[in-house]
Amino acid sequence: MEPTARPVLYQKLPVCEPSLETEEEEAGTLEPFVPDPRGHQDSSGNKVGGLPGTWARVVAALLLLAVGFSLAARQLHSSGDSLGTLGSGAPPRAGHSHSPGVYHHGAVISPAATCSHLGRELLVAGGNVVDAGVGAALCLAVVHPHATGLGATFWGLFHNSSSGNSTALTPGPAQALAPGLGLPSALPALSLLHGRFGRLPWPRLLLGATTLAQEGFLVDAPLARALAAWGPKGICPILCRTDGTPLGPGARATNPKLAAVLHRAALAPTSDLAGEALLSLLARDLGLEGPSAGPMPTLEPALQLPVSQGTLFTTPGPSAGPELLEVLEAALHSGGPSPDPCPPLPPATVTPASSALATVDSSGSVLLLASSLNSSFGSGHLSPSTGVLLSNLVAKSATSAWACPLILRGSPDDPEADMLGLVASGTPAVARVITHALLSHLAGPQTQAQHQHQAQQGPTGSPGACGQATLLQVAAHAEHAHVSSVPSGCCPFQGF
């Protein structure tokens, strides 16, 4: 006679499907998923030529749990494959990789590794190319005060792949805050651009730059070279040692006054207030009765030039954009060999210092930003209340020869059409630099292998560009984002 079966208490296992849990409660028992060749289980749960009812339930529960995990894993895998928008943070599929400078979703390239990394983090956080570009520009305003900053003038060119429109960011006419000191326009311009096209909250974009200014940043090679050439005049105390000598490479610098300005700008509800807060502080430093009329940045349709390969877009005057389009139109329609785009430059007593950065996503949205203080460290006047180095860009300054970002949109009739963005910084002859790069790009069809090669060698395959300029190139090709620079390796890039 078999012993009487004792009741067994089970710990309820979590399941992924509530409907399955309900069915279990209604049925009272779970039938095994596989037939038992030795027999079956009766309603009492005792063995009838097969497994005991207790073990059958355990096996069934384990199988159900395994199926639940399998379904969850499959759902995660399928959702990861479908993440095609920026901010997903999804890594490339296993075994699927590309050369450096080629990414699945989006990328940022700038003169400072810290700022390129910050831009990438904004992309991963769900931001778009405008968020990443503005955040990186604010970062450069902190870590590269020799070339850009809140006292700089900004030009921008944004192509929206969703609408197909290209928009130019213009700073308005250069104005003097005081004799020899340019009126800052960076905060109103960047805030205006973000307000129209950004996705993340405005304070989120200022967080990285504020933290760097408050907690400190390391002096990198470009800033160290500029400091060594400039000397201590006008930049102490933020960029000097205790003995008054400029900081060297790897030294840590802080700018708490600038951090306070950025924090106030983060709280400003409009771009106008962001600029007015800074102007009020500057007016107090300079002993002015009141702030000058605020800068008037605008967003307007970009200049465009139809060509056989698509459409060219750039910024309007007084940037060098119109001059760039004239040179390109003449070169493309001449029918003969192109003239040397890099003739010897006339000697210049002052070379305008400028900075450039670019962002791109795999859908073809591109943001190009160029900024300048007009010369290294601008006017050399450091505002003690704000930590801002003011530019010497005033009404009598030369036109913005350093500003001519260019976008080439492929023909809309071509489903495989590429997007190409070019922006340069350095010498006043950046228009010639960009002309040279674009003509090289149009010289032949661009295959995937060529794009990957350019990501490592630069758009011309040469180690340098005309004069001392730096050229940044971004492209959307074959559903990937591409970034490169000339000279190769001059500008760090980040992407995902």
VOBANU-815774 format. One record per residue (C-alpha): residue number from 1; chain; x, y, z. Coordinates in Angstrom, 2 decimals. Layout:
<pts>
nr | kette | X | Y | Z
NUM | A | X | Y | Z
...
</pts>
This chain:
<pts>
nr | kette | X | Y | Z
1 | A | 0.00 | 0.00 | 0.00
2 | A | 1.47 | 3.33 | -1.00
3 | A | 1.88 | 6.07 | 1.64
4 | A | -0.58 | 8.92 | 1.67
5 | A | 0.78 | 11.97 | -0.19
6 | A | 1.48 | 14.94 | 2.06
7 | A | 0.53 | 18.47 | 1.03
8 | A | 3.38 | 20.44 | -0.49
9 | A | 3.67 | 24.24 | -0.18
10 | A | 5.04 | 26.11 | -3.23
11 | A | 6.61 | 29.53 | -3.44
12 | A | 4.86 | 31.33 | -6.25
13 | A | 7.27 | 32.04 | -9.14
14 | A | 7.06 | 35.36 | -11.02
15 | A | 5.95 | 35.08 | -14.60
16 | A | 6.16 | 37.55 | -17.49
17 | A | 2.61 | 37.10 | -18.76
18 | A | -0.21 | 37.97 | -16.32
19 | A | -2.65 | 35.97 | -18.44
20 | A | -0.65 | 32.80 | -17.82
21 | A | -0.69 | 33.46 | -14.07
22 | A | -4.49 | 33.85 | -14.16
23 | A | -4.93 | 30.61 | -16.05
24 | A | -2.82 | 28.82 | -13.45
25 | A | -4.99 | 30.10 | -10.62
26 | A | -8.17 | 29.10 | -12.42
27 | A | -6.99 | 25.63 | -13.36
28 | A | -5.45 | 24.88 | -9.99
29 | A | -2.65 | 22.81 | -11.57
30 | A | -0.41 | 23.11 | -14.58
31 | A | -0.12 | 20.30 | -17.06
32 | A | 3.41 | 19.46 | -18.21
33 | A | 4.48 | 20.96 | -21.56
34 | A | 5.87 | 17.62 | -22.79
35 | A | 4.12 | 14.24 | -22.64
36 | A | 5.45 | 11.73 | -20.14
37 | A | 6.11 | 8.43 | -22.00
38 | A | 5.74 | 6.46 | -18.77
39 | A | 2.18 | 7.41 | -18.07
40 | A | 0.04 | 10.33 | -16.95
41 | A | -0.97 | 12.15 | -13.80
42 | A | -4.38 | 11.69 | -12.19
43 | A | -6.45 | 14.40 | -10.64
44 | A | -5.10 | 13.73 | -7.14
45 | A | -1.55 | 14.46 | -8.17
46 | A | -0.29 | 10.93 | -7.35
47 | A | 1.85 | 8.91 | -9.72
48 | A | 0.02 | 6.74 | -12.18
49 | A | 2.78 | 5.14 | -14.17
50 | A | 4.72 | 8.44 | -14.43
51 | A | 6.13 | 11.46 | -12.55
52 | A | 4.54 | 12.53 | -9.25
53 | A | 2.23 | 15.53 | -9.52
54 | A | 4.61 | 17.58 | -7.38
55 | A | 7.55 | 17.15 | -9.76
56 | A | 5.37 | 17.73 | -12.80
57 | A | 4.36 | 21.09 | -11.40
58 | A | 7.98 | 22.02 | -10.70
59 | A | 9.00 | 21.06 | -14.23
60 | A | 6.10 | 23.00 | -15.70
61 | A | 6.90 | 26.07 | -13.62
62 | A | 10.56 | 25.98 | -14.64
63 | A | 9.63 | 25.60 | -18.29
64 | A | 7.19 | 28.49 | -18.01
65 | A | 9.87 | 30.65 | -16.42
66 | A | 12.33 | 29.75 | -19.18
67 | A | 9.78 | 30.67 | -21.84
68 | A | 9.15 | 33.98 | -20.07
69 | A | 12.87 | 34.83 | -20.05
70 | A | 13.13 | 33.82 | -23.69
71 | A | 10.26 | 36.12 | -24.67
72 | A | 11.73 | 39.00 | -22.68
73 | A | 15.14 | 38.54 | -24.28
74 | A | 13.59 | 38.39 | -27.73
75 | A | 11.60 | 41.58 | -27.07
76 | A | 14.71 | 43.43 | -25.88
77 | A | 16.65 | 42.24 | -28.92
78 | A | 13.95 | 43.31 | -31.36
79 | A | 13.49 | 46.70 | -29.70
80 | A | 17.24 | 47.27 | -29.82
81 | A | 17.26 | 46.57 | -33.55
82 | A | 14.47 | 49.06 | -34.14
83 | A | 16.16 | 51.97 | -32.32
84 | A | 17.02 | 54.22 | -35.19
85 | A | 16.69 | 57.62 | -33.54
86 | A | 19.24 | 59.57 | -31.57
87 | A | 19.23 | 59.16 | -27.84
88 | A | 18.62 | 55.42 | -27.85
89 | A | 22.14 | 54.67 | -26.70
90 | A | 21.86 | 51.26 | -28.36
91 | A | 25.26 | 49.74 | -29.12
92 | A | 26.00 | 48.27 | -32.55
93 | A | 24.91 | 44.70 | -33.09
94 | A | 27.40 | 42.03 | -32.10
95 | A | 30.03 | 41.49 | -34.74
96 | A | 29.03 | 44.69 | -36.58
97 | A | 31.66 | 47.43 | -36.47
98 | A | 33.10 | 50.23 | -38.58
99 | A | 36.27 | 52.19 | -39.02
100 | A | 36.96 | 55.10 | -36.65
101 | A | 34.73 | 58.05 | -37.46
102 | A | 31.77 | 55.97 | -38.71
103 | A | 28.77 | 55.56 | -36.40
104 | A | 25.28 | 54.10 | -36.46
105 | A | 23.40 | 57.03 | -34.92
106 | A | 25.25 | 60.33 | -34.58
107 | A | 28.59 | 61.99 | -33.93
108 | A | 30.27 | 65.21 | -32.77
109 | A | 33.65 | 66.62 | -33.79
110 | A | 35.29 | 69.61 | -32.12
111 | A | 38.74 | 70.94 | -31.21
112 | A | 38.51 | 69.63 | -27.60
113 | A | 38.06 | 66.00 | -26.56
114 | A | 36.10 | 67.03 | -23.46
115 | A | 33.56 | 68.92 | -25.56
116 | A | 33.18 | 66.18 | -28.16
117 | A | 32.51 | 63.73 | -25.34
118 | A | 29.96 | 66.09 | -23.78
119 | A | 28.17 | 66.44 | -27.13
120 | A | 28.02 | 62.67 | -27.49
121 | A | 26.51 | 62.34 | -24.03
122 | A | 23.76 | 64.77 | -25.02
123 | A | 23.00 | 62.63 | -28.08
124 | A | 22.82 | 59.48 | -25.98
125 | A | 20.58 | 61.29 | -23.49
126 | A | 17.99 | 61.81 | -26.23
127 | A | 19.16 | 65.10 | -27.67
128 | A | 19.41 | 65.93 | -31.36
129 | A | 22.29 | 67.46 | -33.32
130 | A | 21.35 | 70.98 | -32.19
131 | A | 21.44 | 69.97 | -28.53
132 | A | 24.80 | 68.27 | -29.01
133 | A | 26.27 | 71.17 | -30.97
134 | A | 25.09 | 73.89 | -28.58
135 | A | 26.28 | 71.91 | -25.56
136 | A | 29.69 | 71.37 | -27.16
137 | A | 29.91 | 75.07 | -28.11
138 | A | 29.21 | 76.12 | -24.51
139 | A | 31.87 | 73.66 | -23.39
140 | A | 34.41 | 75.20 | -25.79
141 | A | 33.51 | 78.62 | -24.39
142 | A | 34.99 | 77.37 | -21.11
143 | A | 37.97 | 75.23 | -22.16
144 | A | 39.13 | 77.19 | -25.26
145 | A | 38.94 | 80.88 | -24.26
146 | A | 41.69 | 81.73 | -26.75
147 | A | 39.43 | 80.98 | -29.73
148 | A | 35.83 | 81.23 | -28.57
149 | A | 33.70 | 82.01 | -25.54
150 | A | 30.64 | 83.88 | -24.35
151 | A | 32.25 | 87.03 | -25.73
152 | A | 32.57 | 85.50 | -29.20
153 | A | 30.42 | 85.91 | -32.29
154 | A | 28.68 | 82.77 | -33.58
155 | A | 27.53 | 81.79 | -37.07
156 | A | 25.69 | 78.53 | -37.69
157 | A | 24.14 | 76.41 | -40.41
158 | A | 21.55 | 73.76 | -39.60
159 | A | 19.98 | 71.25 | -41.97
160 | A | 16.85 | 69.51 | -40.72
161 | A | 16.48 | 66.12 | -42.39
162 | A | 12.83 | 65.90 | -41.29
163 | A | 11.72 | 69.09 | -43.04
164 | A | 14.47 | 69.25 | -45.67
165 | A | 15.11 | 72.90 | -44.76
166 | A | 18.46 | 74.57 | -44.10
167 | A | 18.57 | 77.49 | -41.65
168 | A | 21.34 | 80.01 | -40.99
169 | A | 22.12 | 81.41 | -37.55
170 | A | 23.34 | 85.01 | -37.93
171 | A | 24.67 | 87.11 | -35.02
172 | A | 23.59 | 90.49 | -36.39
173 | A | 25.96 | 93.40 | -37.08
174 | A | 29.04 | 93.59 | -34.89
175 | A | 28.60 | 96.22 | -32.18
176 | A | 30.90 | 97.81 | -29.62
177 | A | 30.19 | 97.46 | -25.93
178 | A | 32.95 | 99.99 | -25.27
179 | A | 35.85 | 101.29 | -27.41
180 | A | 37.71 | 98.25 | -28.73
181 | A | 35.40 | 95.76 | -26.99
182 | A | 32.84 | 93.77 | -28.93
183 | A | 29.31 | 93.26 | -27.70
184 | A | 28.84 | 89.58 | -26.69
185 | A | 26.25 | 87.67 | -28.67
186 | A | 27.03 | 84.01 | -27.94
187 | A | 24.36 | 83.32 | -25.30
188 | A | 21.45 | 84.92 | -27.18
189 | A | 22.52 | 83.23 | -30.43
190 | A | 22.92 | 79.73 | -28.99
191 | A | 19.75 | 80.06 | -26.92
192 | A | 17.81 | 81.19 | -29.99
193 | A | 19.06 | 78.23 | -32.02
194 | A | 18.21 | 75.78 | -29.26
195 | A | 14.80 | 77.35 | -28.63
196 | A | 13.79 | 76.78 | -32.26
197 | A | 15.32 | 73.39 | -32.96
198 | A | 16.56 | 71.79 | -29.74
199 | A | 14.95 | 68.91 | -27.91
200 | A | 16.50 | 68.73 | -24.43
201 | A | 15.76 | 71.37 | -21.77
202 | A | 17.97 | 74.46 | -22.03
203 | A | 19.45 | 74.02 | -18.49
204 | A | 20.60 | 70.51 | -19.44
205 | A | 22.79 | 71.98 | -22.19
206 | A | 24.54 | 74.37 | -19.80
207 | A | 25.16 | 71.79 | -17.10
208 | A | 28.40 | 70.40 | -18.55
209 | A | 29.97 | 73.80 | -19.22
210 | A | 28.92 | 75.09 | -15.79
211 | A | 30.47 | 72.09 | -14.06
212 | A | 33.75 | 72.48 | -15.97
213 | A | 33.98 | 76.16 | -15.12
214 | A | 33.19 | 75.53 | -11.45
215 | A | 35.12 | 72.33 | -10.73
216 | A | 37.95 | 72.83 | -13.21
217 | A | 39.22 | 71.65 | -16.57
218 | A | 42.63 | 70.56 | -17.83
219 | A | 44.56 | 72.87 | -20.14
220 | A | 44.93 | 70.98 | -23.41
221 | A | 47.60 | 71.40 | -26.09
222 | A | 45.82 | 74.06 | -28.24
223 | A | 45.13 | 76.27 | -25.22
224 | A | 48.64 | 75.74 | -23.85
225 | A | 50.18 | 76.84 | -27.15
226 | A | 47.99 | 79.95 | -27.22
227 | A | 48.89 | 80.76 | -23.60
228 | A | 52.61 | 80.39 | -24.30
229 | A | 52.35 | 82.76 | -27.25
230 | A | 50.09 | 85.27 | -25.50
231 | A | 51.71 | 85.56 | -22.08
232 | A | 49.98 | 86.56 | -18.84
233 | A | 48.46 | 89.85 | -20.01
234 | A | 44.73 | 90.00 | -19.44
235 | A | 44.18 | 86.31 | -18.64
236 | A | 45.08 | 86.19 | -14.95
237 | A | 43.93 | 84.94 | -12.57
238 | A | 41.92 | 82.21 | -14.35
239 | A | 44.75 | 80.98 | -16.61
240 | A | 47.84 | 81.83 | -14.57
241 | A | 49.87 | 80.18 | -11.82
242 | A | 50.34 | 81.84 | -8.47
243 | A | 53.58 | 83.40 | -9.73
244 | A | 51.73 | 85.06 | -12.62
245 | A | 53.02 | 82.80 | -15.42
246 | A | 50.53 | 81.15 | -17.81
247 | A | 49.38 | 77.62 | -17.08
248 | A | 50.99 | 74.77 | -18.98
249 | A | 49.59 | 71.59 | -20.54
250 | A | 47.73 | 69.41 | -18.05
251 | A | 47.30 | 72.14 | -15.45
252 | A | 43.84 | 72.54 | -13.93
253 | A | 42.01 | 75.83 | -14.41
254 | A | 38.73 | 77.06 | -12.96
255 | A | 36.49 | 80.00 | -13.77
256 | A | 33.87 | 80.25 | -10.99
257 | A | 32.61 | 83.66 | -12.16
258 | A | 31.84 | 82.20 | -15.58
259 | A | 30.15 | 79.24 | -13.88
260 | A | 27.85 | 81.69 | -12.08
261 | A | 26.98 | 83.41 | -15.38
262 | A | 26.16 | 80.07 | -17.01
263 | A | 24.02 | 79.11 | -14.04
264 | A | 22.05 | 82.35 | -14.34
265 | A | 21.66 | 81.78 | -18.07
266 | A | 20.23 | 78.33 | -17.37
267 | A | 17.50 | 79.93 | -15.29
268 | A | 16.63 | 82.61 | -17.87
269 | A | 13.25 | 81.89 | -19.49
270 | A | 14.14 | 83.52 | -22.82
271 | A | 17.22 | 84.13 | -24.95
272 | A | 16.83 | 87.90 | -24.45
273 | A | 17.10 | 87.55 | -20.68
274 | A | 20.11 | 85.25 | -21.04
275 | A | 21.96 | 88.02 | -22.86
276 | A | 20.70 | 90.88 | -20.70
277 | A | 21.93 | 89.24 | -17.50
278 | A | 25.46 | 89.11 | -18.89
279 | A | 25.30 | 92.66 | -20.28
280 | A | 24.25 | 94.06 | -16.93
281 | A | 27.30 | 92.55 | -15.24
282 | A | 29.63 | 93.73 | -18.00
283 | A | 28.22 | 97.26 | -17.83
284 | A | 28.96 | 97.35 | -14.10
285 | A | 32.53 | 96.17 | -14.69
286 | A | 33.13 | 98.83 | -17.33
287 | A | 31.44 | 101.62 | -15.39
288 | A | 28.74 | 102.11 | -17.99
289 | A | 25.44 | 103.73 | -17.07
290 | A | 23.45 | 100.83 | -18.41
291 | A | 23.77 | 97.86 | -20.74
292 | A | 24.08 | 98.58 | -24.43
293 | A | 21.34 | 97.48 | -26.75
294 | A | 21.32 | 93.71 | -26.75
295 | A | 22.66 | 91.76 | -29.73
296 | A | 20.07 | 90.72 | -32.30
297 | A | 20.86 | 87.23 | -33.59
298 | A | 18.40 | 85.86 | -36.14
299 | A | 17.44 | 82.62 | -37.82
300 | A | 16.81 | 82.91 | -41.54
301 | A | 16.75 | 80.68 | -44.61
302 | A | 20.22 | 79.69 | -45.74
303 | A | 21.67 | 80.88 | -49.04
304 | A | 21.51 | 78.14 | -51.64
305 | A | 23.01 | 77.29 | -54.98
306 | A | 21.61 | 74.45 | -57.13
307 | A | 24.32 | 72.33 | -58.75
308 | A | 24.19 | 69.16 | -60.79
309 | A | 25.08 | 67.06 | -57.75
310 | A | 22.40 | 68.58 | -55.50
311 | A | 22.10 | 71.88 | -53.62
312 | A | 24.70 | 73.90 | -51.73
313 | A | 23.74 | 75.85 | -48.58
314 | A | 25.69 | 78.44 | -46.62
315 | A | 25.31 | 81.52 | -44.41
316 | A | 24.46 | 85.00 | -45.75
317 | A | 26.68 | 88.10 | -45.51
318 | A | 28.58 | 89.57 | -43.85
319 | A | 29.96 | 86.05 | -43.48
320 | A | 32.11 | 84.68 | -46.26
321 | A | 29.25 | 82.46 | -47.44
322 | A | 28.28 | 84.54 | -50.51
323 | A | 31.93 | 84.70 | -51.60
324 | A | 32.20 | 80.95 | -51.18
325 | A | 29.20 | 80.28 | -53.42
326 | A | 30.56 | 82.60 | -56.11
327 | A | 33.90 | 80.78 | -56.16
328 | A | 32.23 | 77.38 | -56.25
329 | A | 29.78 | 78.35 | -58.99
330 | A | 32.63 | 79.61 | -61.16
331 | A | 34.68 | 76.47 | -60.57
332 | A | 31.79 | 74.05 | -61.20
333 | A | 30.57 | 75.77 | -64.38
334 | A | 33.93 | 76.59 | -65.95
335 | A | 34.13 | 73.26 | -67.75
336 | A | 37.91 | 73.38 | -67.55
337 | A | 40.43 | 72.50 | -64.91
338 | A | 39.74 | 74.17 | -61.58
339 | A | 42.10 | 76.95 | -60.57
340 | A | 44.36 | 76.36 | -57.60
341 | A | 42.03 | 76.91 | -54.64
342 | A | 44.95 | 77.62 | -52.32
343 | A | 47.06 | 80.44 | -53.84
344 | A | 49.67 | 82.09 | -51.62
345 | A | 48.05 | 84.30 | -49.03
346 | A | 49.02 | 87.95 | -48.58
347 | A | 50.80 | 88.63 | -45.30
348 | A | 48.47 | 89.58 | -42.47
349 | A | 49.39 | 91.39 | -39.29
350 | A | 46.61 | 89.69 | -37.34
351 | A | 45.17 | 86.28 | -38.07
352 | A | 41.62 | 86.05 | -36.75
353 | A | 41.32 | 83.23 | -34.25
354 | A | 38.23 | 81.14 | -34.69
355 | A | 36.75 | 77.85 | -33.60
356 | A | 34.50 | 75.36 | -35.37
357 | A | 32.53 | 72.25 | -34.51
358 | A | 30.07 | 69.96 | -36.30
359 | A | 27.43 | 67.40 | -35.43
360 | A | 25.60 | 64.92 | -37.65
361 | A | 23.13 | 62.07 | -37.35
362 | A | 22.56 | 59.10 | -39.62
363 | A | 19.27 | 60.54 | -40.93
364 | A | 21.12 | 63.51 | -42.48
365 | A | 20.55 | 66.30 | -39.95
366 | A | 23.68 | 68.47 | -39.69
367 | A | 24.70 | 71.42 | -37.51
368 | A | 27.83 | 73.46 | -38.28
369 | A | 28.97 | 76.19 | -35.87
370 | A | 31.80 | 78.70 | -36.31
371 | A | 32.75 | 81.34 | -33.74
372 | A | 35.49 | 83.90 | -33.24
373 | A | 36.92 | 86.47 | -30.85
374 | A | 38.60 | 88.11 | -33.90
375 | A | 42.09 | 87.36 | -32.55
376 | A | 43.70 | 85.08 | -30.00
377 | A | 42.06 | 85.83 | -26.62
378 | A | 40.09 | 88.60 | -28.36
379 | A | 40.64 | 91.97 | -26.76
380 | A | 42.51 | 90.42 | -23.84
381 | A | 40.06 | 92.11 | -21.48
382 | A | 38.83 | 89.73 | -18.80
383 | A | 35.66 | 90.86 | -17.07
384 | A | 36.22 | 90.37 | -13.31
385 | A | 32.50 | 89.93 | -12.55
386 | A | 31.80 | 87.39 | -15.28
387 | A | 35.05 | 85.61 | -16.17
388 | A | 34.32 | 86.41 | -19.82
389 | A | 37.05 | 87.41 | -22.26
390 | A | 35.60 | 90.07 | -24.55
391 | A | 36.25 | 90.08 | -28.27
392 | A | 37.57 | 92.98 | -30.31
393 | A | 34.94 | 92.42 | -32.99
394 | A | 33.42 | 95.86 | -33.53
395 | A | 31.60 | 97.65 | -36.35
396 | A | 34.87 | 98.55 | -38.11
397 | A | 36.19 | 94.98 | -38.04
398 | A | 36.65 | 93.12 | -41.31
399 | A | 33.78 | 91.00 | -42.56
400 | A | 33.59 | 87.52 | -41.07
401 | A | 35.95 | 85.82 | -43.49
402 | A | 36.30 | 82.95 | -41.04
403 | A | 32.59 | 82.11 | -41.20
404 | A | 31.37 | 80.13 | -44.21
405 | A | 29.95 | 76.74 | -43.19
406 | A | 28.80 | 74.73 | -46.20
407 | A | 26.30 | 71.90 | -46.65
408 | A | 25.85 | 69.83 | -49.80
409 | A | 22.51 | 68.03 | -49.98
410 | A | 22.34 | 65.37 | -52.64
411 | A | 19.59 | 65.36 | -55.24
412 | A | 16.15 | 64.73 | -53.67
413 | A | 15.39 | 62.40 | -56.59
414 | A | 18.19 | 60.08 | -55.43
415 | A | 17.04 | 57.85 | -52.55
416 | A | 20.69 | 57.19 | -51.69
417 | A | 21.57 | 60.91 | -51.64
418 | A | 24.23 | 61.90 | -49.13
419 | A | 24.53 | 64.89 | -46.84
420 | A | 27.93 | 66.56 | -46.53
421 | A | 28.86 | 69.33 | -44.10
422 | A | 32.11 | 71.34 | -44.15
423 | A | 33.26 | 73.97 | -41.68
424 | A | 36.74 | 75.39 | -41.15
425 | A | 38.63 | 77.53 | -38.67
426 | A | 42.03 | 79.18 | -38.66
427 | A | 43.19 | 81.59 | -41.34
428 | A | 40.93 | 84.15 | -43.04
429 | A | 41.08 | 81.99 | -46.18
430 | A | 38.72 | 79.31 | -44.91
431 | A | 36.53 | 79.83 | -47.99
432 | A | 39.41 | 78.56 | -50.13
433 | A | 39.92 | 75.63 | -47.79
434 | A | 36.28 | 74.60 | -48.10
435 | A | 36.31 | 75.11 | -51.87
436 | A | 39.28 | 72.77 | -52.18
437 | A | 37.57 | 70.13 | -50.02
438 | A | 34.24 | 70.29 | -51.86
439 | A | 35.81 | 70.08 | -55.32
440 | A | 37.77 | 67.05 | -54.15
441 | A | 34.57 | 65.48 | -52.90
442 | A | 32.77 | 66.09 | -56.19
443 | A | 35.66 | 64.81 | -58.29
444 | A | 34.33 | 61.27 | -58.24
445 | A | 31.57 | 59.07 | -56.85
446 | A | 31.77 | 58.39 | -53.14
447 | A | 31.64 | 54.74 | -52.28
448 | A | 31.32 | 53.28 | -48.82
449 | A | 35.00 | 52.34 | -48.84
450 | A | 35.97 | 55.89 | -49.81
451 | A | 33.90 | 57.34 | -46.98
452 | A | 35.53 | 55.02 | -44.48
453 | A | 38.95 | 55.92 | -45.87
454 | A | 38.13 | 59.63 | -45.61
455 | A | 37.11 | 59.18 | -42.01
456 | A | 40.74 | 58.33 | -41.31
457 | A | 42.59 | 60.44 | -43.87
458 | A | 40.34 | 63.49 | -44.24
459 | A | 38.31 | 64.56 | -47.30
460 | A | 41.37 | 65.26 | -49.45
461 | A | 43.49 | 62.38 | -48.18
462 | A | 46.24 | 64.89 | -47.42
463 | A | 47.77 | 65.62 | -44.01
464 | A | 46.91 | 69.32 | -44.08
465 | A | 44.76 | 72.04 | -45.56
466 | A | 45.46 | 75.45 | -47.08
467 | A | 47.54 | 77.63 | -44.81
468 | A | 47.06 | 76.87 | -41.12
469 | A | 43.34 | 76.16 | -41.31
470 | A | 41.56 | 73.22 | -39.73
471 | A | 38.75 | 71.59 | -41.71
472 | A | 35.97 | 69.50 | -40.20
473 | A | 33.85 | 67.22 | -42.36
474 | A | 30.65 | 65.40 | -41.42
475 | A | 28.47 | 63.28 | -43.67
476 | A | 25.43 | 61.05 | -43.64
477 | A | 26.02 | 58.12 | -45.98
478 | A | 24.48 | 54.64 | -46.18
479 | A | 22.46 | 55.22 | -42.99
480 | A | 25.57 | 56.01 | -41.00
481 | A | 27.15 | 59.18 | -39.61
482 | A | 30.73 | 59.98 | -40.73
483 | A | 33.19 | 62.47 | -39.24
484 | A | 36.76 | 63.41 | -40.16
485 | A | 39.16 | 66.32 | -40.11
486 | A | 42.11 | 67.83 | -41.94
487 | A | 44.74 | 67.60 | -40.60
488 | A | 43.80 | 64.07 | -39.59
489 | A | 43.70 | 63.68 | -35.84
490 | A | 43.58 | 67.40 | -35.09
491 | A | 40.05 | 67.34 | -33.70
492 | A | 38.66 | 64.61 | -31.45
493 | A | 35.35 | 63.04 | -32.42
494 | A | 32.82 | 60.99 | -30.49
495 | A | 29.77 | 59.07 | -31.64
496 | A | 27.63 | 56.00 | -31.11
</pts>
